[in-house]
């Protein structure tokens, strides 16, 4: 099965097998993006589950859908921002760039400590940023999306992507500098 066939099964018949295929294809990517916005693994997992539920209910209402993830990402993104807006305080952003593979390949305890400190510094700086700045930085540097992919995913013009990235980078740089003082 491919994405186009799975989408058609979902739109025409609300077929669970087609949707299951789409979930399997995009669940890791969705989790990474939700985690980048939410800053918390449990909240990100809940947001993904809720968003996939919303997508399953909504997809049969569509007449046509060429690519699943940009459409789904708008659901996920809106849900994450809605969850954040309901909270009075946003939890500290943690583990955004850390992977199990990086931990396994730390050459020495000192290297592992330095890596952990660098990750903690990045996380602390990211935690101080507005959620939309964290989001665009995660898309660019964690997911390694190019400007056009970010534009498609966020459904904004490329010029807006460039502008938002500029302001997000500036805010991140200022956050790092203020934390290192």
C-alpha positions, 0 to 999 in steps of 0.5 A: 500500500502507498500513501495515495491508496491509503488516503483514498481508502480513508476518504471514500470508505473511512477504512481503518487499514488505510488510516493505520498505514498513514499512522505508521508512516507518520507517527514518529515524525508527528511525535517529534514535531509535537514534542518540539512544540510541547516540550514534554514527552507525555504531552506530545504523546497525548497530543499525537493520539488526540490529533490522529483521532481528530484526523480519522474523524475528519478525513472522510469529510474531505473530497480530495487530499494529495499529501497526508502529513501537511494536512495532518500537521495543521491538525497536530499543530493547532491541537498543540498550541491549543493545549499550550494556551490552556496551560498557565505555565509551559513546562521546561523544554527537555530532551529536544535534540537528544537521541538514544543513539547519541547517548550510546556513542559518547566516547567517554564519561567526560564526553557524555557529560559535556554532551548532556550539558550542551543539550541542557543548555539548548533545552533551557534556551529553547524553553524561553522561546515562544512556542512558534519560534520553538516549532520553526527551529525544530522543523528546520534543525531537528527534522531538517526540513528545507524552507519549502517543506516548512512552508508546506507544513505550516501553510505559510509563504516561504518569505514568512518562513525565512522571516520567522526563522530569522527572528527565532534564531535571534531569540535563541541566540539571545536566550543562549547568551543570557543563560551563559552570563 
